[in-house]
């Protein structure tokens, strides 16, 4: 018997059997050759009871490698995720009304804080996956024959055309406290459904709870409390940029101010703020909405995203004429936003005079404290351009029922905040964009440095922050 063994299996081995088979027989593939397949099993498993079945199913001679029972269960949960008490759920919607099942998965997803539900069909099976802490986890398998009825039910409830199966469609479901944005996409084996859960209530969005450190929050508030200028938040999709903007609007929302927003989609509703839903199919784009906003006597304008040169130019114009503009943009760092806007065609002298604050933001998954494990760190595991800081130990995700076998529970936002002072403004105007020394003098900690700190403290894993550990 192998004790305290954290096994590693390739994707090819993992795909030899499905999750149902892994949990039903209590096996994990270990090695395969022309005539034999080896499985890891628990020391408590009766080998004779399962060997004949496995040899018939696999068409090969079967051998077993025993693991300590607890270690085996951890590894089984890591490689083959399940739902429920003992096995992955395979459900039939005939067990209840289709409405009941649809409502069940929506409320279940909302209850665990999920942002998206994916309902999809393949050649032999249909499944439901729920996004937890930014990553998809399989929750249910569906009977393939019943899948079209689920699609039609979603279409009817969201006022879509049930006869249209060739083109993508978008709709919306409304509930008392939240909305669900519906996207249906034709695929090879049928139509895939993605349900995006959008909360109507922004009362829980609080800038003090987002993850800003004290100095960062003070610098950020200094920028957003200016009467005019631009505040930009950068980061990849799903990094929490919009949530930060809503938390900011809550602080700025006063009776004396006229605040307007254009968003895609409107994720929260805020009392006292005029919110506009983007509708590009009828010409209501970020740039056209912004042009109209300027005739509405606004004090503060929030744009969901600066996507193109026209929107960037309009945002600069709005800031120059005495408005505060809040928006997001896709760049890798706070200072990289400057280069991106210049590349979009914004003159550097106008940018230097209008940008107040640039923020970079990421969401990092936090290791589950119930199952995380400390292990030695091999330097070969680190990025090539990572500067050795003497780290010898790190924590890795294992997976347990407490964290849905992902190894992670919850996420933490990390920020990089740059206030544009006179010296940095002059650098922008002259397009001298190498400012690492100036930023260091201002004690501005990079996203990569914060990611390393979370790794060193055992709060997150190397795989979670690997891409961020550059220029450390």
C-alpha positions in Angstrom: 0.0 0.0 0.0 1.2 3.5 -0.9 0.5 5.9 2.0 0.2 9.7 1.9 0.6 9.8 -1.8 -0.5 12.8 -3.9 -0.9 11.1 -7.3 -0.6 12.9 -10.6 -2.4 11.5 -13.7 -2.4 12.9 -17.2 -5.5 14.2 -19.0 -5.4 11.2 -21.3 -5.5 8.8 -18.4 -8.3 10.8 -16.7 -10.4 10.5 -19.8 -10.2 6.7 -19.9 -13.2 6.6 -17.6 -16.0 9.0 -16.7 -16.9 10.4 -13.3 -19.8 8.0 -12.8 -17.5 5.0 -13.3 -14.8 6.4 -11.1 -17.1 6.9 -8.2 -19.2 3.8 -8.6 -16.2 1.5 -8.7 -13.9 3.6 -6.6 -10.9 3.7 -9.0 -8.5 6.2 -10.6 -6.5 5.2 -13.7 -2.8 4.9 -13.0 -1.1 3.4 -16.0 -2.2 1.7 -19.3 -0.4 -0.3 -21.9 -1.4 -2.7 -24.7 -2.7 -5.5 -22.5 -3.0 -4.1 -18.9 -4.5 -1.1 -17.1 -3.6 -0.2 -13.5 -6.0 1.5 -11.2 -5.4 3.3 -7.9 -8.0 2.0 -5.3 -8.6 2.5 -1.6 -7.2 0.0 0.9 -10.8 -0.6 2.0 -12.0 -1.7 -1.5 -12.7 -5.3 -2.2 -10.6 -6.0 -5.3 -12.3 -9.2 -6.3 -15.7 -7.6 -6.2 -14.8 -5.0 -8.9 -12.0 -6.7 -10.9 -14.2 -8.8 -13.2 -16.5 -5.9 -14.1 -13.6 -3.6 -14.8 -11.8 -6.2 -17.1 -15.0 -6.6 -19.1 -15.6 -2.9 -19.4 -12.0 -2.0 -20.2 -11.2 -5.0 -22.4 -7.8 -5.4 -20.6 -6.3 -7.2 -17.7 -6.7 -5.0 -14.5 -4.2 -4.5 -11.7 -4.6 -2.4 -8.6 -2.4 0.0 -6.6 -3.7 0.5 -3.1 -3.7 4.0 -1.5 -4.5 5.1 2.1 -8.3 5.5 2.2 -8.3 9.3 3.0 -5.6 10.0 0.4 -7.5 8.0 -2.2 -10.8 10.0 -1.5 -9.0 13.3 -1.8 -7.4 12.3 -5.2 -10.7 10.9 -6.5 -12.5 14.1 -5.7 -9.7 16.1 -7.3 -9.8 14.3 -10.7 -13.5 13.3 -10.8 -15.8 15.9 -9.3 -19.2 14.9 -8.1 -22.4 16.4 -6.6 -24.6 15.1 -3.9 -23.8 12.6 -1.2 -22.0 9.8 -3.0 -22.2 10.0 -6.8 -22.4 12.5 -9.5 -26.1 13.3 -10.1 -27.8 12.1 -13.2 -31.2 13.7 -13.2 -34.4 13.2 -15.2 -36.6 16.2 -15.5 -39.6 13.8 -15.6 -39.1 13.6 -11.8 -40.8 16.9 -11.6 -42.0 19.8 -13.8 -39.5 21.3 -16.2 -40.1 24.7 -14.5 -39.1 23.1 -11.1 -35.8 21.8 -12.5 -35.0 25.1 -14.2 -35.8 27.1 -11.1 -33.9 24.6 -9.0 -30.6 25.1 -10.8 -31.0 28.9 -11.0 -31.7 29.2 -7.3 -29.0 26.7 -6.4 -26.4 28.6 -8.4 -27.5 31.9 -6.9 -27.4 30.4 -3.4 -23.7 29.5 -3.7 -22.7 32.8 -5.3 -22.3 31.6 -8.9 -22.3 34.0 -11.8 -23.1 31.7 -14.7 -24.9 28.4 -15.5 -23.9 26.4 -18.6 -26.5 23.9 -19.9 -25.0 22.1 -22.9 -25.4 19.0 -25.0 -22.8 16.7 -26.6 -23.1 13.5 -28.7 -24.0 11.2 -25.9 -24.8 13.3 -22.9 -26.1 16.7 -21.7 -24.9 18.4 -18.6 -25.2 21.4 -16.3 -22.1 23.2 -15.1 -22.0 26.1 -12.6 -19.3 28.7 -12.3 -17.9 28.8 -8.8 -15.1 31.3 -7.9 -14.5 31.9 -11.6 -14.2 28.2 -12.7 -16.9 25.8 -14.0 -17.9 22.8 -11.9 -20.1 20.0 -13.3 -23.3 19.6 -11.1 -25.7 17.5 -13.1 -26.0 15.2 -16.1 -29.2 15.3 -18.0 -31.1 12.7 -20.1 -30.2 13.6 -23.7 -33.8 13.0 -24.9 -35.1 15.6 -22.5 -32.7 18.3 -23.4 -34.8 19.9 -26.2 -37.6 20.4 -23.7 -35.3 22.3 -21.4 -34.2 24.5 -24.3 -37.8 25.3 -25.2 -38.7 26.1 -21.6 -35.9 28.6 -21.4 -36.9 30.2 -24.7 -40.5 30.5 -23.7 -39.7 32.0 -20.4 -37.3 34.5 -21.9 -39.6 35.5 -24.8 -37.4 33.9 -27.5 -38.4 32.2 -30.8 -38.7 28.4 -30.1 -38.7 27.7 -33.9 -35.3 29.4 -34.5 -32.5 26.8 -34.0 -29.9 28.1 -36.5 -29.1 31.6 -35.1 -27.9 32.8 -31.7 -30.6 34.4 -29.5 -30.4 36.6 -26.4 -33.1 37.1 -23.8 -33.8 37.7 -20.1 -35.6 36.1 -17.2 -36.8 38.2 -14.3 -37.2 37.2 -10.6 -38.1 39.3 -7.6 -34.5 40.1 -6.5 -32.4 39.3 -9.6 -32.4 38.9 -13.3 -31.0 36.2 -15.5 -29.5 37.1 -18.9 -30.0 34.3 -21.4 -27.7 33.4 -24.3 -28.5 30.6 -26.7 -25.9 29.4 -29.2 -26.3 26.7 -31.9 -23.6 24.1 -31.7 -22.8 20.8 -33.4 -25.1 18.7 -31.3 -27.8 21.2 -30.3 -28.2 24.6 -28.7 -26.1 25.6 -25.7 -27.6 27.8 -23.0 -25.7 30.1 -20.8 -27.6 31.8 -18.0 -25.9 34.9 -16.4 -27.2 35.8 -12.9 -27.5 39.6 -12.4 -28.3 40.9 -9.0 -30.6 43.9 -8.9 -29.5 44.8 -5.4 -26.3 46.8 -5.0 -26.7 47.3 -1.3 -24.1 44.6 -0.6 -21.5 46.2 -2.8 -19.2 48.1 -0.5 -15.8 49.7 -1.4 -14.5 48.9 2.1 -15.0 45.2 1.5 -13.5 44.8 -2.0 -9.9 44.2 -0.9 -8.3 47.7 -1.1 -5.5 48.2 1.3 -5.6 51.5 3.2 -3.1 53.4 1.1 -4.7 52.2 -2.1 -8.2 53.1 -1.0 -7.1 56.6 0.0 -5.3 57.1 -3.4 -8.3 55.8 -5.3 -10.8 58.0 -3.4 -8.6 61.0 -4.1 -9.0 60.3 -7.8 -12.8 59.7 -7.9 -13.6 62.7 -5.7 -12.2 65.2 -8.2 -14.8 67.3 -9.9 -13.6 66.3 -13.4 -11.2 63.9 -15.2 -11.0 60.2 -16.0 -10.7 57.2 -13.6 -10.0 53.9 -15.4 -10.0 50.4 -14.0 -8.2 47.7 -16.1 -8.1 44.0 -16.0 -9.3 40.9 -17.9 -12.9 39.8 -18.2 -14.3 38.6 -14.9 -11.8 40.4 -12.7 -14.4 42.4 -10.8 -14.0 45.8 -12.5 -17.7 46.5 -12.8 -18.3 45.7 -9.1 -15.6 48.2 -8.2 -17.3 50.9 -10.4 -20.7 50.2 -8.7 -19.1 50.5 -5.2 -17.6 53.8 -6.4 -21.0 55.1 -7.7 -22.6 54.3 -4.3 -20.1 56.7 -2.6 -20.6 59.4 -5.2 -24.4 59.1 -5.4 -25.7 62.3 -3.8 -28.8 64.4 -4.5 -26.8 67.3 -5.8 -25.2 65.2 -8.5 -26.6 64.0 -11.9 -25.1 60.6 -12.6 -25.7 58.7 -15.8 -24.3 55.3 -16.9 -24.3 53.2 -20.1 -23.7 49.5 -19.4 -23.7 46.1 -21.1 -25.5 44.5 -19.2 -26.9 46.5 -16.3 -25.8 44.2 -13.5 -27.1 46.1 -10.5 -29.8 48.8 -10.2 -28.9 51.9 -8.2 -31.5 54.3 -6.9 -30.9 57.9 -7.9 -28.8 57.0 -10.9 -29.9 57.0 -14.6 -28.8 53.7 -16.1 -28.9 53.0 -19.9 -28.7 49.5 -21.4 -26.4 49.3 -24.4 -28.2 48.3 -27.6 -25.7 48.1 -30.5 -28.2 46.5 -32.9 -30.1 49.8 -33.0 -27.1 52.1 -32.9 -27.0 52.7 -29.1 -23.2 52.3 -28.6 -21.0 53.6 -25.9 -19.8 56.5 -28.0 -23.4 57.5 -29.2 -24.7 57.2 -25.7 -21.9 59.4 -24.4 -22.6 62.0 -27.0 -26.2 62.1 -25.9 -25.2 62.2 -22.2 -23.3 65.5 -22.7 -26.6 67.1 -23.6 -28.2 65.8 -20.3 -26.1 68.1 -18.0 -24.4 65.2 -16.2 -21.9 65.6 -13.3 -20.6 62.0 -13.4 -20.6 59.6 -16.3 -19.9 55.9 -16.1 -19.1 53.9 -19.2 -19.1 50.2 -18.9 -16.0 49.9 -21.1 -13.8 51.9 -23.5 -13.6 49.6 -26.5 -12.5 51.7 -29.4 -10.9 55.0 -30.4 -14.2 56.9 -30.8 -15.3 56.1 -27.3 -11.9 57.0 -25.9 -12.0 60.4 -27.7 -15.5 61.1 -26.4 -14.5 60.2 -22.9 -11.6 62.7 -23.1 -13.9 65.3 -24.5 -16.3 64.8 -21.6 -13.5 65.1 -19.0 -12.2 68.3 -20.6 -15.6 69.9 -20.4 -15.9 69.4 -16.6 -17.3 65.9 -16.1 -16.0 63.0 -14.1 -15.8 59.9 -16.2 -15.5 56.4 -14.8 -14.8 53.4 -17.1 -13.0 50.2 -17.6 -10.4 49.1 -20.2 -8.6 45.9 -21.1 -4.9 46.2 -20.3 -2.4 44.2 -18.2 -1.4 46.9 -15.7 -2.4 50.3 -14.4 0.4 52.1 -16.2 -0.3 50.1 -19.4 -3.6 51.9 -19.7 -1.7 55.0 -20.7 0.0 53.3 -23.7 -3.3 51.7 -24.7 -5.1 55.0 -24.9 -2.2 56.6 -26.8 -2.3 53.6 -29.2 -6.0 54.3 -29.7 -5.2 57.8 -31.0 -5.7 59.9 -27.9 -3.2 62.8 -28.0 -0.8 62.5 -25.1 -1.1 66.1 -24.1 -4.9 65.7 -23.7 -4.5 62.4 -21.8 -2.0 64.1 -19.5 -4.5 66.8 -18.6 -7.5 64.6 -18.0 -6.6 61.2 -16.4 -6.8 61.3 -12.6 -6.3 57.7 -11.6 -5.5 54.4 -13.2 -6.2 51.1 -11.4 -5.4 47.5 -12.3 -7.4 44.7 -10.7 -7.4 40.9 -10.5 -9.4 38.3 -8.7 -7.4 35.5 -7.1 -8.9 32.3 -5.8 -8.2 31.5 -2.1 -7.2 28.0 -1.1 -9.7 26.0 0.9 -8.4 25.8 4.5 -10.1 22.4 5.0 -7.9 20.6 2.5 -4.9 22.7 1.4 -1.6 21.0 1.7 2.0 22.4 2.1 4.7 20.9 -0.1 8.2 21.7 -1.3 8.5 24.2 -4.1 10.8 23.2 -7.0 12.4 26.3 -8.7 11.7 24.7 -12.0 7.9 25.2 -11.4 8.3 29.0 -11.3 8.1 31.2 -14.4 11.4 31.7 -16.3 11.5 35.4 -15.7 10.7 35.1 -12.0 13.5 36.5 -9.7 14.3 33.9 -7.0 13.2 35.4 -3.6 14.1 32.3 -1.6 10.6 30.7 -1.5 11.0 26.9 -0.7 7.5 25.9 0.4 4.1 26.5 -1.1 0.5 25.3 -0.6 -1.4 23.3 -3.2 -5.1 22.7 -3.7 -6.4 19.2 -2.8 -10.2 19.3 -3.0 -12.9 18.2 -0.6 -16.7 18.4 -0.2 -16.3 21.8 1.5 -15.0 23.4 -1.7 -16.8 21.3 -4.3 -13.6 19.4 -5.0 -11.9 22.5 -6.5 -9.4 23.1 -3.8 -10.4 26.7 -3.5 -13.1 28.6 -1.5 -13.7 32.3 -2.2 -11.7 34.9 -4.1 -9.7 38.0 -3.1 -9.3 41.1 -5.2 -5.8 42.6 -5.5 -5.3 46.1 -6.8 -2.6 48.4 -8.2 -3.5 52.1 -7.9 -1.7 55.0 -9.6 -2.7 58.6 -9.0 -1.4 60.7 -11.9 0.5 63.6 -10.2 2.3 66.5 -12.0 5.5 64.6 -12.6 3.7 61.5 -14.1 1.5 63.9 -16.1 4.6 65.5 -17.6 5.9 62.0 -18.5 2.7 61.2 -20.3 2.7 64.5 -22.2 6.3 63.8 -23.4 5.4 60.1 -24.0 8.3 59.0 -21.7 6.5 56.0 -20.4 9.3 54.1 -18.5 8.4 55.1 -15.0 9.2 52.1 -12.8 11.6 54.2 -10.6 8.9 56.9 -10.1 6.3 54.3 -9.1 8.6 52.6 -6.7 9.4 56.0 -5.0 5.7 56.4 -4.5 5.4 52.9 -2.8 3.1 51.6 -5.5 3.1 47.8 -5.2 2.6 46.0 -8.5 0.0 43.3 -9.1 2.8 40.8 -9.5 4.3 41.7 -6.1 0.9 41.2 -4.4 0.4 37.9 -6.1 3.8 36.7 -4.8 2.9 37.8 -1.3 -0.3 35.8 -1.4 1.7 32.8 -2.6 4.3 33.1 0.1 1.7 33.4 2.8 -0.1 30.2 1.7 -3.3 32.1 0.8 -3.3 31.0 -2.8 -1.5 28.5 -5.0 1.2 28.8 -7.6 -1.1 27.7 -10.4 -3.5 30.5 -9.5 -0.9 33.3 -9.7 1.6 31.8 -12.2 0.7 34.2 -14.9 1.0 37.2 -12.6 4.5 36.4 -11.3 6.4 38.5 -13.9 8.8 41.3 -13.2 8.8 40.4 -9.5 
